Amino acid sequence: MSASADPDVIVIGAGITGLVATLELLRSGHTVALLDRCEPRELGGLAREAFGGMFMVDSPEQRRSRIADSEQLALEDWLRIAQFSDDDVWPRRFAEQYVLRARDDVGGWLREIGVRFFPVVNWAERGNFSDGNSVPRFHLTWGTGKALVQAVWAAIEAHPHRDRLRVSFRSRVTQLLRDGDAVHGCLFEREPGEHELKASKAVVIAAGGIGGNLEMVRRQWPTDQLGTAPRNLLMGSHYYADGALHEETRRLGGNVTHLSRMWNYADAVRHPKPQREHHGIKLIPPRSGVMLNPDGRRYGPVPVMPTFDAYAALERTCEDERGYSWLICNWKIATRELDVSGSQHNPHLRERQLARFLASVLFGKRSLVRHFADHCPDFVLADSVTQLARAMNELTGEEAIDAEVLEREIGRYDEMIARGKSLFNDDQLRRIAQLRSWRGDRLRTCAFQRIVDAKAKPLIAIRLQVMARKSLGGIQTDLACRVLRESDGKPIPGLYAVGEAAGFGGGGMHGKRSLEGTFLGGCVFTGRLAAAAIAGRELPQRTPLGAARARPASE
């Protein structure tokens, strides 16, 4: 495409959603202008930094592992967690279509362009009371999110019509242009000034959510559920996901819904080597460690384990205005169980080094723990509980931790382990037993390891904080990803929204909570849907099987 020619389609955002939409538009013969504020090395946005998990149902990997999953079971799980209201028509329709089509239209499509998945399926977000994923569905991309981005970009670069694509980095869209009711272009800033770009067919918003704008996150914070936003809020989203195009969509009469629904985490720490202000990173905390409130008392009667129910952990953390909690473990537990969500701290997985990855699973991640112990300010180590209490107080600048209380809380847990499995009467130990019964977790979970153990020292305390991450709400769309007007629910001609900008579909296809692995999948799914609709060949919908219904958690 010549530099002066107007494209058929403008795609705003070169994250994974924008790249998928661009590839599919090229395949349908369109000319495309792809705009993003990022530097070329940042192509792919937050997906490049992601762990790469993908929610799929009845997949080849599940079948090989003899996991009996079904669309009906997955949809029942989804609807129970989502708690859609009667008004959530488009979010529910997107949820149904995603569950029914994720295996083929997401996973199958990715396999066609060279993406591979790790053979062992992970079991994320089980729920505290069997109210999450009934079976393992978290398919880990071999090579993490970085490999996902590379595969899509490689397919774009190899496409015979690559010359029909113009990519403009360092370009910030400031305004959508309208001719009557129809959107036909945009204004964007790029040195040396402001530029106008028109599209003959469509403009696609793929600019992400609001998690990179902490002021907006605080403004939209669900105070009715979580109280006041924590004083110290970390940022784990892409810093260009600032909600500016949500506001611009509103200006044009588009409906932006459920921005107070967010998927934030309570198990984050300050990044050991921050690249931006308030930069946080999500941990996968050791399951054999005990979670304590800011005063050093164990959460109860239901123990907090973020790997089972991320939102429940967030609720408990936000009960205290200080907005953090403590995880106490030891060196042996940490090297076996601590992990980090994302590509940066999983080099063997990211670079697809199978032997080294398997060695880290078998023998632990000593270098990872050492890196965080040395460089992350939220990690403290000590040889005794008394010393640990002192170090925890020094970290927070408070005198909230009483060494005697800390020793008592840890001691009760250790004493329960010392009695033997036949006398366990602690829900956390029962969950650890379940973890060790699934092969995807057994090698990464200690066999009921006590915390105070001379052979497992030093002791480790990790201050876990709240981190803004993903937006569950967003720009409302129909199943063709057309932006809908707030006034009458009809599409705004020429305007589409995809990925996190659209709440991963329909303005919030997750409802109130997520089953994990559905974010990257939702990005791929909506990117394909929008491109197909623009090309006039919408992907066929499927009808839900059976009478899936939302069950209350008490059933």
DRENDOTOR-897650 format. One record per residue (C-alpha): residue in three letters; z, y, x. Coordinates in steps of 0.05 Angstrom, whole numbers. Layout:
BEGIN
{"ala",{Z,Y,X}}
...
This chain:
BEGIN
{"met",{0,0,0}}
{"ser",{-19,68,29}}
{"ala",{37,117,43}}
{"ser",{9,166,-8}}
{"ala",{-4,118,-66}}
{"asp",{45,111,-124}}
{"pro",{72,40,-130}}
{"asp",{73,-1,-194}}
{"val",{148,-11,-186}}
{"ile",{204,24,-151}}
{"val",{264,-20,-131}}
{"ile",{326,20,-115}}
{"gly",{370,-22,-69}}
{"ala",{353,-72,-14}}
{"gly",{412,-119,-26}}
{"ile",{398,-191,-45}}
{"thr",{380,-172,-117}}
{"gly",{330,-120,-96}}
{"leu",{299,-167,-45}}
{"val",{292,-223,-96}}
{"ala",{260,-176,-147}}
{"thr",{213,-149,-93}}
{"leu",{190,-219,-72}}
{"glu",{177,-239,-144}}
{"leu",{139,-174,-158}}
{"leu",{95,-185,-97}}
{"arg",{81,-255,-122}}
{"ser",{57,-226,-188}}
{"gly",{9,-179,-153}}
{"his",{48,-114,-158}}
{"thr",{54,-58,-109}}
{"val",{127,-42,-94}}
{"ala",{167,14,-62}}
{"leu",{236,-10,-39}}
{"leu",{287,45,-26}}
{"asp",{356,38,6}}
{"arg",{406,83,39}}
{"cys",{420,30,92}}
{"glu",{397,23,164}}
{"pro",{346,-33,176}}
{"arg",{400,-76,209}}
{"glu",{440,-73,143}}
{"leu",{384,-102,101}}
{"gly",{413,-147,48}}
{"gly",{475,-105,35}}
{"leu",{540,-141,18}}
{"ala",{504,-208,13}}
{"arg",{492,-206,88}}
{"glu",{567,-203,99}}
{"ala",{584,-255,44}}
{"phe",{608,-326,51}}
{"gly",{548,-349,11}}
{"gly",{580,-389,-46}}
{"met",{536,-405,-105}}
{"phe",{559,-430,-174}}
{"met",{513,-486,-199}}
{"val",{520,-540,-251}}
{"asp",{499,-613,-247}}
{"ser",{467,-600,-179}}
{"pro",{440,-651,-130}}
{"glu",{500,-639,-85}}
{"gln",{548,-653,-143}}
{"arg",{511,-716,-162}}
{"arg",{512,-743,-91}}
{"ser",{588,-730,-90}}
{"arg",{595,-765,-158}}
{"ile",{621,-702,-191}}
{"ala",{609,-710,-266}}
{"asp",{590,-640,-288}}
{"ser",{550,-616,-348}}
{"glu",{524,-552,-377}}
{"gln",{570,-559,-437}}
{"leu",{632,-568,-394}}
{"ala",{613,-509,-349}}
{"leu",{599,-464,-408}}
{"glu",{666,-482,-440}}
{"asp",{701,-464,-375}}
{"trp",{663,-399,-370}}
{"leu",{675,-377,-442}}
{"arg",{749,-394,-438}}
{"ile",{758,-351,-376}}
{"ala",{712,-295,-399}}
{"gln",{748,-282,-465}}
{"phe",{688,-246,-493}}
{"ser",{698,-201,-553}}
{"asp",{653,-201,-613}}
{"asp",{617,-140,-585}}
{"asp",{599,-175,-520}}
{"val",{533,-200,-546}}
{"trp",{490,-189,-484}}
{"pro",{543,-211,-434}}
{"arg",{553,-276,-472}}
{"arg",{478,-289,-476}}
{"phe",{472,-278,-401}}
{"ala",{530,-325,-388}}
{"glu",{498,-379,-429}}
{"gln",{430,-371,-395}}
{"tyr",{461,-370,-326}}
{"val",{500,-433,-336}}
{"leu",{440,-469,-366}}
{"arg",{391,-446,-313}}
{"ala",{429,-435,-248}}
{"arg",{413,-503,-219}}
{"asp",{337,-496,-226}}
{"asp",{323,-421,-231}}
{"val",{373,-402,-177}}
{"gly",{387,-462,-133}}
{"gly",{319,-494,-142}}
{"trp",{283,-428,-128}}
{"leu",{324,-416,-65}}
{"arg",{309,-486,-39}}
{"glu",{235,-471,-47}}
{"ile",{241,-414,2}}
{"gly",{281,-454,52}}
{"val",{354,-443,33}}
{"arg",{399,-504,42}}
{"phe",{469,-518,16}}
{"phe",{526,-554,50}}
{"pro",{531,-625,21}}
{"val",{606,-621,4}}
{"val",{617,-578,-58}}
{"asn",{680,-534,-55}}
{"trp",{728,-528,-113}}
{"ala",{744,-454,-121}}
{"glu",{783,-421,-177}}
{"arg",{814,-484,-208}}
{"gly",{863,-442,-248}}
{"asn",{938,-449,-248}}
{"phe",{939,-492,-311}}
{"ser",{871,-527,-309}}
{"asp",{842,-464,-339}}
{"gly",{788,-451,-286}}
{"asn",{732,-494,-259}}
{"ser",{743,-564,-286}}
{"val",{704,-593,-227}}
{"pro",{679,-568,-159}}
{"arg",{619,-521,-168}}
{"phe",{621,-475,-107}}
{"his",{559,-491,-66}}
{"leu",{564,-462,3}}
{"thr",{499,-434,32}}
{"trp",{485,-467,99}}
{"gly",{484,-406,144}}
{"thr",{527,-362,97}}
{"gly",{500,-301,61}}
{"lys",{463,-280,124}}
{"ala",{417,-341,119}}
{"leu",{406,-326,45}}
{"val",{382,-255,61}}
{"gln",{340,-280,119}}
{"ala",{305,-332,76}}
{"val",{286,-282,22}}
{"trp",{264,-230,73}}
{"ala",{224,-282,112}}
{"ala",{188,-301,47}}
{"ile",{172,-227,36}}
{"glu",{146,-217,107}}
{"ala",{103,-280,102}}
{"his",{73,-262,35}}
{"pro",{-2,-252,36}}
{"his",{7,-187,-2}}
{"arg",{61,-159,44}}
{"asp",{17,-97,53}}
{"arg",{31,-79,-20}}
{"leu",{104,-66,-3}}
{"arg",{130,-1,26}}
{"val",{203,-1,50}}
{"ser",{240,64,59}}
{"phe",{308,60,94}}
{"arg",{358,117,99}}
{"ser",{335,139,30}}
{"arg",{387,160,-22}}
{"val",{363,165,-94}}
{"thr",{392,227,-127}}
{"gln",{357,228,-194}}
{"leu",{315,185,-241}}
{"leu",{254,220,-269}}
{"arg",{235,216,-342}}
{"asp",{171,231,-381}}
{"gly",{192,235,-453}}
{"asp",{235,173,-465}}
{"ala",{206,133,-408}}
{"val",{231,131,-336}}
{"his",{173,138,-288}}
{"gly",{202,153,-219}}
{"cys",{258,182,-178}}
{"leu",{278,236,-129}}
{"phe",{307,213,-63}}
{"glu",{335,246,-1}}
{"arg",{308,226,67}}
{"glu",{301,268,128}}
{"pro",{273,319,131}}
{"gly",{285,333,57}}
{"glu",{280,312,-15}}
{"his",{220,271,-40}}
{"glu",{191,251,-107}}
{"leu",{164,182,-121}}
{"lys",{130,158,-184}}
{"ala",{119,88,-210}}
{"ser",{64,67,-258}}
{"lys",{104,11,-291}}
{"ala",{179,9,-277}}
{"val",{240,30,-238}}
{"val",{291,-24,-222}}
{"ile",{364,-6,-206}}
{"ala",{392,-56,-156}}
{"ala",{443,-9,-123}}
{"gly",{506,-51,-131}}
{"gly",{571,-36,-167}}
{"ile",{627,15,-157}}
{"gly",{672,-21,-107}}
{"gly",{650,24,-49}}
{"asn",{678,85,-85}}
{"leu",{753,78,-84}}
{"glu",{762,143,-124}}
{"met",{720,113,-180}}
{"val",{756,46,-175}}
{"arg",{822,82,-184}}
{"arg",{794,122,-242}}
{"gln",{770,58,-277}}
{"trp",{831,16,-258}}
{"pro",{855,-28,-317}}
{"thr",{924,2,-323}}
{"asp",{937,-36,-388}}
{"gln",{933,-102,-350}}
{"leu",{951,-85,-278}}
{"gly",{992,-21,-281}}
{"thr",{978,36,-233}}
{"ala",{928,22,-177}}
{"pro",{963,4,-111}}
{"arg",{979,62,-65}}
{"asn",{941,29,-8}}
{"leu",{876,0,-33}}
{"leu",{829,-33,15}}
{"met",{754,-31,8}}
{"gly",{714,-96,13}}
{"ser",{650,-75,-21}}
{"his",{589,-43,10}}
{"tyr",{603,30,23}}
{"tyr",{538,50,-12}}
{"ala",{560,17,-77}}
{"asp",{587,83,-103}}
{"gly",{568,82,-177}}
{"ala",{522,142,-171}}
{"leu",{465,108,-209}}
{"his",{513,86,-263}}
{"glu",{527,159,-275}}
{"glu",{453,176,-272}}
{"thr",{439,121,-323}}
{"arg",{491,151,-369}}
{"arg",{457,219,-362}}
{"leu",{393,187,-388}}
{"gly",{430,157,-448}}
{"gly",{438,87,-419}}
{"asn",{499,46,-438}}
{"val",{548,32,-382}}
{"thr",{603,-17,-403}}
{"his",{667,-49,-380}}
{"leu",{674,-14,-312}}
{"ser",{749,-28,-317}}
{"arg",{733,-102,-310}}
{"met",{733,-115,-235}}
{"trp",{739,-175,-190}}
{"asn",{788,-149,-138}}
{"tyr",{829,-192,-91}}
{"ala",{903,-194,-74}}
{"asp",{894,-235,-10}}
{"ala",{862,-184,37}}
{"val",{883,-153,102}}
{"arg",{861,-94,143}}
{"his",{798,-111,182}}
{"pro",{815,-128,255}}
{"lys",{757,-83,277}}
{"pro",{743,-36,220}}
{"gln",{673,-8,211}}
{"arg",{690,40,155}}
{"glu",{749,76,124}}
{"his",{799,30,89}}
{"his",{758,-30,112}}
{"gly",{790,-95,87}}
{"ile",{772,-167,93}}
{"lys",{788,-224,45}}
{"leu",{826,-283,71}}
{"ile",{828,-354,45}}
{"pro",{903,-360,54}}
{"pro",{938,-424,77}}
{"arg",{957,-465,16}}
{"ser",{1017,-493,52}}
{"gly",{1047,-425,64}}
{"val",{1095,-393,14}}
{"met",{1079,-328,-22}}
{"leu",{1135,-277,-26}}
{"asn",{1141,-210,-60}}
{"pro",{1152,-146,-19}}
{"asp",{1227,-160,-19}}
{"gly",{1218,-229,12}}
{"arg",{1232,-270,-51}}
{"arg",{1186,-326,-71}}
{"tyr",{1144,-316,-133}}
{"gly",{1164,-361,-190}}
{"pro",{1173,-401,-232}}
{"val",{1097,-410,-223}}
{"pro",{1082,-404,-148}}
{"val",{1026,-356,-128}}
{"met",{967,-390,-96}}
{"pro",{906,-344,-94}}
{"thr",{858,-402,-81}}
{"phe",{875,-430,-149}}
{"asp",{874,-367,-191}}
{"ala",{853,-302,-158}}
{"tyr",{866,-259,-218}}
{"ala",{935,-287,-231}}
{"ala",{952,-272,-158}}
{"leu",{927,-201,-168}}
{"glu",{970,-193,-231}}
{"arg",{1033,-215,-195}}
{"thr",{1019,-171,-135}}
{"cys",{1008,-110,-179}}
{"glu",{1075,-120,-214}}
{"asp",{1105,-83,-155}}
{"glu",{1080,-12,-143}}
{"arg",{1078,-26,-68}}
{"gly",{1017,-70,-82}}
{"tyr",{1025,-123,-28}}
{"ser",{1056,-191,-18}}
{"trp",{1075,-235,41}}
{"leu",{1049,-303,61}}
{"ile",{1095,-341,108}}
{"cys",{1069,-401,148}}
{"asn",{1068,-425,220}}
{"trp",{1017,-435,275}}
{"lys",{1002,-507,256}}
{"ile",{990,-489,183}}
{"ala",{948,-428,199}}
{"thr",{902,-463,248}}
{"arg",{889,-519,198}}
{"glu",{884,-478,134}}
{"leu",{871,-405,146}}
{"asp",{800,-383,133}}
{"val",{763,-318,122}}
{"ser",{713,-304,68}}
{"gly",{648,-277,97}}
{"ser",{597,-290,150}}
{"gln",{627,-249,207}}
{"his",{686,-295,221}}
{"asn",{650,-360,208}}
{"pro",{602,-361,267}}
{"his",{590,-436,268}}
{"leu",{572,-437,195}}
{"arg",{532,-372,200}}
{"glu",{491,-397,259}}
{"arg",{485,-467,229}}
{"gln",{519,-501,287}}
{"leu",{538,-566,252}}
{"ala",{576,-599,309}}
{"arg",{619,-538,322}}
{"phe",{631,-527,248}}
{"leu",{654,-599,239}}
{"ala",{699,-593,300}}
{"ser",{732,-531,270}}
{"val",{746,-571,206}}
{"leu",{773,-630,245}}
{"phe",{814,-594,298}}
{"gly",{829,-527,265}}
{"lys",{810,-455,280}}
{"arg",{856,-434,336}}
{"ser",{810,-379,361}}
{"leu",{806,-349,292}}
{"val",{881,-347,283}}
{"arg",{890,-319,353}}
{"his",{839,-265,338}}
{"phe",{875,-242,276}}
{"ala",{944,-248,308}}
{"asp",{921,-204,365}}
{"his",{879,-153,328}}
{"cys",{898,-150,254}}
{"pro",{957,-103,241}}
{"asp",{978,-144,180}}
{"phe",{996,-206,221}}
{"val",{1064,-213,254}}
{"leu",{1090,-272,295}}
{"ala",{1161,-293,314}}
{"asp",{1201,-352,339}}
{"ser",{1256,-348,287}}
{"val",{1265,-326,215}}
{"thr",{1311,-270,237}}
{"gln",{1259,-243,286}}
{"leu",{1205,-251,233}}
{"ala",{1244,-210,182}}
{"arg",{1253,-155,234}}
{"ala",{1178,-154,250}}
{"met",{1160,-152,176}}
{"asn",{1204,-91,165}}
{"glu",{1175,-57,226}}
{"leu",{1105,-68,198}}
{"thr",{1119,-37,131}}
{"gly",{1168,17,155}}
{"glu",{1217,-8,102}}
{"glu",{1281,-48,105}}
{"ala",{1260,-91,46}}
{"ile",{1266,-159,80}}
{"asp",{1336,-187,87}}
{"ala",{1336,-243,139}}
{"glu",{1386,-284,100}}
{"val",{1345,-280,37}}
{"leu",{1282,-298,75}}
{"glu",{1316,-357,108}}
{"arg",{1341,-382,41}}
{"glu",{1273,-377,7}}
{"ile",{1237,-413,63}}
{"gly",{1294,-464,69}}
{"arg",{1289,-485,-4}}
{"tyr",{1215,-500,4}}
{"asp",{1226,-538,69}}
{"glu",{1284,-578,40}}
{"met",{1240,-601,-18}}
{"ile",{1188,-627,32}}
{"ala",{1242,-662,72}}
{"arg",{1264,-703,11}}
{"gly",{1198,-739,10}}
{"lys",{1139,-742,-38}}
{"ser",{1174,-786,-88}}
{"leu",{1225,-729,-100}}
{"phe",{1178,-669,-100}}
{"asn",{1195,-622,-157}}
{"asp",{1156,-561,-136}}
{"asp",{1090,-541,-168}}
{"gln",{1060,-517,-103}}
{"leu",{1071,-585,-71}}
{"arg",{1039,-619,-131}}
{"arg",{978,-574,-122}}
{"ile",{976,-590,-48}}
{"ala",{975,-664,-67}}
{"gln",{915,-650,-112}}
{"leu",{880,-612,-56}}
{"arg",{889,-671,-10}}
{"ser",{859,-718,-61}}
{"trp",{791,-681,-59}}
{"arg",{750,-694,4}}
{"gly",{726,-622,6}}
{"asp",{799,-600,18}}
{"arg",{834,-659,50}}
{"leu",{816,-644,122}}
{"arg",{833,-570,113}}
{"thr",{901,-581,82}}
{"cys",{964,-601,119}}
{"ala",{1003,-663,97}}
{"phe",{1064,-627,68}}
{"gln",{1082,-587,130}}
{"arg",{1149,-553,134}}
{"ile",{1148,-480,154}}
{"val",{1208,-478,201}}
{"asp",{1188,-533,249}}
{"ala",{1200,-529,324}}
{"lys",{1134,-566,337}}
{"ala",{1094,-519,293}}
{"lys",{1117,-450,318}}
{"pro",{1109,-392,322}}
{"leu",{1124,-369,251}}
{"ile",{1071,-324,220}}
{"ala",{1078,-271,166}}
{"ile",{1015,-241,136}}
{"arg",{1018,-179,93}}
{"leu",{967,-190,38}}
{"gln",{940,-128,3}}
{"val",{896,-111,-56}}
{"met",{822,-100,-40}}
{"ala",{767,-72,-85}}
{"arg",{708,-119,-84}}
{"lys",{662,-131,-143}}
{"ser",{647,-98,-210}}
{"leu",{647,-144,-270}}
{"gly",{621,-89,-316}}
{"gly",{559,-46,-308}}
{"ile",{495,-21,-339}}
{"gln",{480,-58,-403}}
{"thr",{415,-97,-406}}
{"asp",{379,-147,-449}}
{"leu",{355,-214,-423}}
{"ala",{293,-180,-395}}
{"cys",{340,-136,-354}}
{"arg",{316,-74,-391}}
{"val",{369,-19,-393}}
{"leu",{394,-7,-464}}
{"arg",{410,60,-495}}
{"glu",{482,74,-516}}
{"ser",{460,107,-581}}
{"asp",{419,52,-613}}
{"gly",{418,-8,-566}}
{"lys",{343,-3,-554}}
{"pro",{311,-7,-485}}
{"ile",{296,55,-445}}
{"pro",{222,47,-428}}
{"gly",{208,33,-355}}
{"leu",{281,25,-333}}
{"tyr",{312,-40,-310}}
{"ala",{379,-58,-279}}
{"val",{397,-121,-241}}
{"gly",{453,-153,-200}}
{"glu",{521,-121,-195}}
{"ala",{493,-55,-221}}
{"ala",{485,-91,-288}}
{"gly",{551,-129,-284}}
{"phe",{508,-187,-260}}
{"gly",{473,-186,-327}}
{"gly",{482,-154,-395}}
{"gly",{534,-104,-371}}
{"gly",{585,-157,-354}}
{"met",{566,-231,-359}}
{"his",{633,-254,-331}}
{"gly",{675,-222,-385}}
{"lys",{745,-210,-359}}
{"arg",{747,-260,-302}}
{"ser",{703,-300,-256}}
{"leu",{695,-373,-237}}
{"glu",{673,-352,-167}}
{"gly",{605,-365,-135}}
{"thr",{573,-330,-195}}
{"phe",{560,-264,-160}}
{"leu",{505,-282,-111}}
{"gly",{476,-329,-163}}
{"gly",{476,-274,-215}}
{"cys",{440,-229,-166}}
{"val",{384,-279,-154}}
{"phe",{380,-295,-228}}
{"thr",{373,-224,-253}}
{"gly",{326,-204,-197}}
{"arg",{278,-259,-220}}
{"leu",{287,-242,-293}}
{"ala",{269,-169,-284}}
{"ala",{208,-184,-241}}
{"ala",{183,-234,-292}}
{"ala",{192,-185,-349}}
{"ile",{155,-130,-313}}
{"ala",{99,-178,-300}}
{"gly",{96,-197,-374}}
{"arg",{116,-269,-363}}
{"glu",{189,-275,-380}}
{"leu",{224,-338,-356}}
{"pro",{235,-386,-414}}
{"gln",{305,-385,-445}}
{"arg",{344,-447,-460}}
{"thr",{388,-463,-520}}
{"pro",{460,-482,-505}}
{"leu",{475,-556,-516}}
{"gly",{531,-575,-563}}
{"ala",{581,-527,-594}}
{"ala",{612,-496,-532}}
{"arg",{669,-451,-552}}
{"ala",{723,-410,-518}}
{"arg",{788,-449,-516}}
{"pro",{854,-414,-507}}
{"ala",{889,-431,-442}}
{"ser",{944,-466,-480}}
{"glu",{897,-520,-507}}
